[in-house]
């Protein structure tokens, strides 16, 4: 089992520097994937109401030989529950589905500024933390203007902001803005998902050969050296294990710059999901 290093958060807690993502992982096969991930060394499991797999995550937790207190469970609030009362109840229902007393971390999944209820949703998370339902609160896909607004409104700064980040859309300006606010950046889709050829990019492949590593390991290391926590998904144990084998080397500044240069701006987003435009439909 690989021991994972940790990032310190602005609320005094800490997180493993790599988390295990569960999007599109469900049912019995999902339970097995989470169990093997825990065996490989992952200690933060990332789920969401929108993933429709919180029950699966709960089942894996119960079957695992690793004590609950050694695992960190993160879920996310869907857009249909941004109103205060709905948000509190949604958090409670998610806890019931997973079968735990409190979340180690919980995020607002999207700001949905056209609905303009994310301030209300953030207040619900702030209060849910006070109620003991959540230990660490954060957001996902929030831009600087969204962050500044909720901080000004509540006086509470999110501990993390989970955003799209991969070599074709490095989102470096938002990473910088998060850092200036004392917020840890988490990266969803660090490999660009299947519609992208990031892992086959000739620059990434060449750098991987230089360090005798896999392209995925290079991308994860690029994130870590930028102070970013990647959320990775892999169904098979060998890939899960390989994604944790990133602590025995460092990329040069030149190689980091080469990866940064692959950025395509807005065209690089995997599904064109701009936080000011994206709307959830469930």
C-alpha positions in Angstrom: 0.0 0.0 0.0 1.3 3.5 -0.9 1.3 6.1 1.8 0.0 9.4 0.4 1.3 12.8 1.4 -1.1 15.5 2.6 -2.1 19.1 1.8 -2.9 21.4 4.7 -6.2 23.4 4.4 -7.3 26.8 5.6 -9.6 25.3 8.3 -6.8 23.5 10.0 -7.5 20.1 8.5 -5.5 18.2 5.9 -6.3 16.1 2.8 -4.4 13.4 1.0 -2.8 15.0 -2.0 -4.5 12.6 -4.4 -8.2 11.6 -4.2 -10.1 8.7 -5.8 -13.0 9.8 -8.1 -16.2 7.7 -8.7 -18.0 9.4 -11.5 -19.6 6.8 -13.8 -18.7 4.0 -11.3 -21.8 2.3 -9.9 -23.3 -0.9 -8.6 -21.3 -4.0 -7.6 -18.5 -3.2 -10.0 -18.2 0.2 -8.4 -18.0 -1.3 -4.9 -15.2 -3.5 -6.1 -13.4 -0.5 -7.6 -13.6 1.5 -4.5 -12.4 -1.4 -2.4 -9.4 -2.0 -4.5 -8.7 1.7 -4.5 -8.7 1.7 -0.7 -6.4 -1.4 -0.7 -4.0 0.5 -3.1 -3.8 3.4 -0.5 -6.4 5.9 -1.4 -8.0 7.5 1.6 -10.2 10.2 0.1 -13.2 9.0 -1.9 -15.0 11.6 -4.0 -18.7 11.1 -4.9 -21.7 13.3 -5.6 -25.5 13.1 -5.5 -25.4 13.6 -9.2 -23.2 10.5 -9.7 -26.1 8.4 -8.3 -23.6 6.2 -6.5 -23.5 7.4 -2.9 -25.0 4.1 -1.8 -22.3 2.2 -3.6 -19.6 4.2 -1.8 -21.3 3.5 1.5 -21.3 -0.2 0.8 -17.6 -0.2 0.0 -16.8 1.7 3.2 -18.7 -1.0 5.2 -16.9 -3.8 3.5 -13.5 -2.3 3.8 -11.1 -3.5 6.5 -9.8 0.1 6.8 -11.5 1.9 9.7 -14.0 4.6 8.9 -12.0 7.2 10.7 -9.0 6.6 8.3 -11.2 7.4 5.3 -12.3 10.8 4.0 -15.7 10.9 2.2 -16.5 13.8 0.0 -19.8 14.5 -1.7 -21.4 17.4 -3.5 -24.7 19.4 -3.5 -26.7 19.3 -6.7 -28.1 22.4 -8.3 -31.7 21.4 -7.6 -31.0 21.8 -3.9 -29.4 25.3 -3.7 -32.3 26.7 -1.6 -31.3 26.7 2.1 -33.9 24.1 3.4 -33.5 21.8 0.4 -29.7 21.9 0.8 -29.8 20.9 4.5 -32.2 18.1 3.7 -30.1 17.0 0.7 -27.0 16.8 2.9 -28.9 14.7 5.5 -30.3 12.4 2.8 -26.8 11.9 1.3 -25.5 10.9 4.8 -28.4 8.4 5.1 -27.6 6.9 1.7 -23.9 6.4 2.5 -24.6 5.4 6.0 -22.3 7.8 7.9 -22.8 10.4 10.5 -21.0 13.2 8.9 -19.1 14.1 5.7 -15.3 14.7 6.0 -15.7 17.2 3.1 -18.7 18.5 1.2 -18.9 20.8 -1.8 -21.4 22.8 -3.9 -21.1 21.0 -7.2 -21.7 24.0 -9.5 -22.4 27.7 -8.8 -25.3 28.0 -11.4 -25.2 31.8 -11.4 -28.3 32.0 -13.7 -30.3 30.5 -10.8 -28.4 32.8 -8.5 -28.9 30.8 -5.3 -25.3 29.7 -4.6 -25.0 32.2 -1.7 -28.0 30.5 -0.1 -26.4 27.1 -0.7 -23.1 28.2 0.8 -24.9 29.5 3.9 -26.5 26.0 4.2 -23.0 24.4 4.1 -21.7 26.9 6.7 -24.5 26.0 9.0 -24.4 22.3 8.3 -20.7 22.4 9.4 -21.9 24.1 12.7 -24.5 21.4 13.1 -21.8 18.7 12.8 -23.0 17.3 9.5 -19.8 18.3 7.7 -16.2 18.7 8.8 -14.7 20.6 5.9 -16.7 22.7 3.4 -15.8 23.8 -0.1 -17.0 24.4 -3.6 -16.6 23.1 -7.1 -16.4 25.0 -10.4 -16.5 28.4 -8.8 -14.9 31.4 -10.5 -13.2 34.2 -8.5 -16.4 36.4 -8.6 -18.4 33.5 -7.1 -15.8 32.9 -4.4 -15.6 36.6 -3.5 -19.3 36.9 -3.2 -19.9 34.0 -0.8 -16.9 35.0 1.3 -18.1 38.6 1.6 -21.7 37.4 2.4 -20.8 34.8 5.1 -17.2 35.6 6.2 -16.3 32.0 5.5 -13.8 31.0 2.9 -14.1 27.6 1.2 -11.3 25.2 2.0 -11.2 23.8 -1.5 -12.4 24.5 -5.0 -12.6 21.5 -7.3 -12.2 22.6 -10.9 -11.6 21.2 -14.4 -7.9 21.0 -14.9 -5.7 19.1 -17.3 -3.0 19.9 -19.8 -5.4 21.1 -22.5 -7.2 23.3 -20.0 -4.8 24.1 -17.3 -7.0 26.8 -15.7 -3.9 28.4 -14.2 -5.5 31.8 -13.6 -8.2 30.2 -11.4 -5.5 28.1 -9.6 -3.7 31.3 -8.8 -6.9 33.0 -7.7 -7.7 30.1 -5.4 -4.2 30.2 -3.9 -4.5 34.0 -3.2 -7.6 33.3 -1.3 -6.0 30.5 0.7 -8.2 27.9 -1.1 -6.7 24.5 -2.2 -7.4 23.7 -5.8 -8.6 20.2 -6.6 -8.5 19.0 -10.3 -11.4 16.9 -11.7 -10.7 15.2 -15.0 -6.9 15.5 -14.7 -6.5 13.3 -17.8 -9.1 15.1 -19.9 -11.5 12.1 -20.0 -11.9 9.7 -22.9 -12.8 12.3 -25.6 -9.3 13.8 -25.2 -5.9 12.5 -26.3 -4.0 14.0 -23.4 -2.3 10.7 -22.4 -1.2 10.2 -26.0 0.1 13.7 -26.5 3.7 13.6 -27.9 5.0 16.1 -25.4 3.6 14.2 -22.4 4.8 10.9 -23.8 8.3 12.3 -24.4 8.5 13.7 -20.8 7.2 10.3 -19.5 10.0 8.5 -21.2 12.6 11.0 -19.8 11.5 10.1 -16.2 10.7 6.4 -16.9 7.1 7.0 -15.9 3.7 6.7 -17.5 2.0 9.7 -19.1 -0.7 9.7 -16.4 2.0 9.8 -13.7 3.5 12.9 -15.4 0.2 14.7 -15.4 -0.4 13.9 -11.7 3.1 15.1 -10.8 2.5 18.3 -12.8 -0.6 18.9 -10.7 1.1 18.2 -7.4 4.1 20.5 -8.1 1.6 23.2 -8.8 -0.1 22.6 -5.4 -3.1 21.0 -7.0 -4.9 17.9 -5.7 -5.9 15.6 -8.6 -9.1 13.5 -8.3 -8.3 10.4 -10.3 -10.5 7.5 -11.5 -9.3 4.1 -12.4 -11.3 0.9 -12.2 -8.4 -1.6 -12.1 -6.0 -2.1 -9.2 -2.8 -1.9 -11.4 -3.9 1.5 -12.7 -5.0 2.7 -9.3 -1.6 1.7 -7.8 0.3 3.3 -10.7 -1.5 6.6 -10.1 0.0 6.7 -6.6 3.5 6.1 -7.8 4.3 9.7 -8.2 6.3 10.6 -5.1 9.8 9.5 -6.1 10.5 12.1 -8.8 10.1 15.8 -9.6 9.5 17.5 -12.9 11.9 20.2 -14.0 10.6 23.7 -14.4 11.2 23.4 -18.1 9.0 20.3 -18.3 6.3 21.9 -16.3 6.4 24.9 -18.7 6.2 22.4 -21.6 3.0 20.9 -20.2 1.6 24.4 -19.4 2.2 25.3 -23.1 -0.3 22.6 -24.2 -3.2 24.7 -22.9 -5.9 25.4 -25.5 -7.9 27.9 -23.5 -11.7 27.5 -23.6 -11.5 25.1 -26.5 -9.7 22.7 -24.2 -12.6 22.1 -21.9 -13.7 18.5 -22.1 -17.4 19.3 -22.5 -17.5 23.0 -22.8 -18.8 23.4 -19.3 -18.2 27.0 -18.4 -19.2 27.8 -14.8 -21.1 30.9 -15.8 -23.1 29.0 -18.5 -23.4 25.4 -17.3 -26.8 24.4 -16.0 -27.7 21.1 -14.3 -30.9 19.5 -15.6 -31.8 17.1 -12.8 
